[in-house]
Amino acid sequence: MNQRLKQLMKELGEAINESLSEAEPIAEVIGRIKGEGYDVFLVLEATVGFNRHEGESTKPEIVRSTGKAAGPSPEFKVNAQDMRFLKSLRISVDPAKDVSDRAA
């Protein structure tokens, strides 16, 4: 993918994030959830397909983005409540093990 297209895709991700963060209905519902004593984590994934009009390629390229800029991996913390939830789903987690080891 060329640099210009990468830049445009980054701008699209930022525009989507900005639109969602400024959307009053979303902010209102998140506020109500927080008012009930919960933390809210919202992660959205977008799939964008595109074709060059000039007929160079008939197969679309697919780009998956979470809208986040590339950078260092976020810190991953699991508390007792998280462990109980994961256990209820029959997912075992070794909290002493580095999460980055699992992605490899």
N, C-alpha and C positions, 0 to 999 in steps of 0.2 A: 504494500500500500504506500503510495507516495506521501511525502511530508504535508502537502497542502490538504490532502484528504484526511490525514490524521488530525491536522489542526481543526478542520471543519467538524470532524466527529467529536473532538474534545469540546468544541464550542456548543455542539448539540447537547452533549451530556450536561454541561454547565447550565444551559438554558432550561433543560428539563428539571434539574435540581432546583434552580431558582424559582421556576414556576410552581413546583410543589411546595417549596418552603414558604412561598408567599400566598398560597391558596388558603383563604379564610376558612372554608369548610374543614380542611384537613387540620389546620391549627386549632379550630374549635373542638374537634373530636379528640385530638391529642391532649388538649387542655383538660377535657373532662376525664380522660383516662388517668392523667397525672393527678387530678383532683381526687380520684379514688385511691390514690396511694401507690400507683404503679409507675415504673419507668417505661418509656416507650422507645423501641428501636425499630426504625423503618428502613428496610433494605429492599430496593426495587431493582430489577434487572430488565434491561431493554435489549431487544434484538433488532438490529437495523440491517436491512439488505439494500444493496445498491448495484446498478448496472451502468456501464458507460454507454452513452447514447450513440457513439460513433461506430458501434458494431464490432469493436475490438474483442469483446467477450460476451457470449450469450449466457454464461453462467454467473449468477449473482454472487458477490462476496458477502459473507455474513460476519458481522462484528458484534460481539457480546460485550456489554459494558455495564458496570454498576454505577457509572457516572462519577466514580472517584478517580482522582489523579493518581498516577503511579507514584509510589513512594515506599517508605519502609513499612513492613508488616505491622498492623496494629497489635497492641498488647492484648493478650487474651487472658481474661480472669474468669474463674469459675468459683462461685460461692456455694454454700451448702444447699441453698434453694435450687440452684442450677443443677447440682448433683442429684437431688431428689427428683427433679423433673426428668433429667436424662435417664435415671434409673427406671422411672415409670414407663419410659419408652423402650426399656430394655437396651439402653445404650450405656456401655461402660466407658469411663474415662479415667485415665491414670493422671491425676492432677500434677504429679511430680514430673511427668514426661513433657518435653517441649513440644508444643503443637506443630511447630514448623517441621519436626521430624516426620509427622504423619502425612504431610502434603507431598513429600518426595516419593 
